[in-house]
Amino acid sequence: MLTAADYRPPRWLRNAHVQSLLGTSVLRRRHGERALRDCGAVTREHLIDGGDGVRLHGLHSVVPGLESRGLALLLHGWEGSADSSYMRLTAAQLLRRGFEVFRLNFRDHGDTHHLNEGLFHSNRIDEVVHAACDVAARFARRPLVVAGYSLGGNFALRLALRAPAAGLELAHVAAVCPVLDPARTMDSMERGLPVYLWYFERKWRGSLLRKRELFPQLHAFDNQVLSLRMRPLTQWLVERHTDFGTLERYFDGYSVAGNRLAALQVPASILMAADDPVIPVDGFRQLRLAPDTALEISPWGGHCGFLESARLDGFAEHWVAQRLVERTDPA
């Protein structure tokens, strides 16, 4: 079985910032494009029902002629998309192993800002649960598995927590560097290397600007608002576009830290890097986990990097694919 102990990158790749920044580079994006193209998969776009009039977009891929092992739902990180490099590379690994793959775009991600008037925020779990049920009904393959990265890993774990009540049958969920405690993640980014805060702020401002262009009467925030740093901009969003009232209650709303994952009824696997510069690893060592949840912590990997060589192949994609295959193998 492939485990975190098997991940031993060359010495020049053992720097957390090199891992994290190369992981989001143009080179790796092109690598993901090639890997998915070379699979021979046929990909089609779909509009998915998120409930209460919400529409979400996603991409369904299948390799013609291969008997379907099952359906894998992939969830991207904040300000990523269904076409992020790790999403394409993970999809390629799963497609080669006989899965059908559905890559879901969260609201306001992947050029889908026009589909819904309301802004994305991280507590919109209800629409993701509803969308997962719609995807499962449209592509009736069993078993259904889910994997997510960063904020997508957080959504994947919350989806698994809600799956039994929603009547959604999941065989396994895998999460790579999931956000556990959003408040501590914010603190970590503010204290860490400025490039990470700058990266997310830049992408988020662009997303909000796009929303303002599409719905100027509903989102009339000015450029002064858009110039706010991450914490005050998040607080501005919470106070005007959610019912949480305070930043603390908003963060607590999507936290899965402490003992919250102890209630998981779905088998789960979590991969984390001890040197993640965005998400503090200490919270993972303090988790109370359900009996069928496995946590693996690698010394290296950065934030969702886990690069293995100059080819920019990723250990995490192989790890996710193997974990999901193990849970769907009839043997």
QUICORDA-V887700 format. One record per backbone hydrogen bond with DSSP energy under -0.5 kcal/mol. CO is the residue of the C=O (numbers start at 1). NH is the residue of the N-H. Records with the same first field share a line. If there is no record, write none. Layout:
CO: NH / NH
This chain:
3: 6
4: 7
6: 8
10: 13
11: 14
15: 19
16: 20
17: 21
18: 22
19: 23
20: 24
21: 24
22: 25
25: 29
26: 30
27: 31
28: 32
29: 33
30: 34
31: 35
32: 36
33: 37
34: 38
35: 39
36: 39 / 41
37: 40
40: 64
41: 43
42: 62
44: 60
46: 48 / 58
48: 50 / 56
51: 54
54: 50 / 51
56: 48
57: 105
58: 46
59: 61 / 103
60: 44
61: 101
62: 42 / 64
63: 66
70: 100
71: 73 / 145
72: 74 / 102
73: 147
74: 104
75: 149
77: 80
81: 84
84: 88
85: 89
86: 90
87: 91
88: 92
89: 93
90: 94
91: 95
92: 96
93: 97
94: 99
95: 98
98: 69 / 70
100: 72
101: 61
102: 74 / 104
103: 59
104: 76 / 106
106: 109
112: 115
113: 116
121: 124
123: 125
124: 128
125: 129
126: 130
127: 131
128: 132
129: 133
130: 134
131: 135
132: 136
133: 137
134: 138
135: 139
138: 140
139: 141
143: 71
144: 171 / 172
145: 73
146: 174
147: 75
148: 176
149: 152
150: 154 / 179
151: 155
152: 156
153: 157
154: 158
155: 159
156: 160
157: 161
158: 162
159: 163
160: 164
162: 166
163: 167 / 168
164: 167
167: 169
168: 170
172: 146
173: 269
174: 148
175: 177 / 271
176: 150
180: 182 / 256 / 257
181: 185
182: 186
183: 187
184: 188
185: 189
186: 190
187: 191
188: 192
193: 196 / 197
194: 198
195: 199
196: 200
197: 201
198: 202
199: 203
200: 204
201: 205
202: 206
203: 207
204: 208
205: 209
206: 210
207: 211
208: 212
209: 213
210: 214
211: 215
215: 218 / 219
218: 220
222: 225 / 226
223: 227
225: 228
229: 233
230: 234
231: 235
232: 236
233: 237
234: 238
235: 239
236: 240
237: 241
238: 242 / 245
244: 246
246: 250
247: 251
248: 252
249: 253
250: 254
251: 254
252: 255
257: 260
258: 288
259: 262
260: 263
261: 264 / 290
267: 173
268: 294
269: 175
270: 296
271: 177
272: 298
273: 276
278: 280
280: 283
281: 284 / 285
282: 286
284: 287
287: 289
290: 293
292: 268
294: 270
296: 272 / 298
298: 274
301: 305 / 306
302: 304
306: 315
308: 10
309: 312
313: 308 / 309
314: 318
315: 319
316: 320
317: 321
318: 322
319: 323
320: 324
321: 325
322: 326
323: 327
325: 328 / 329
328: 330
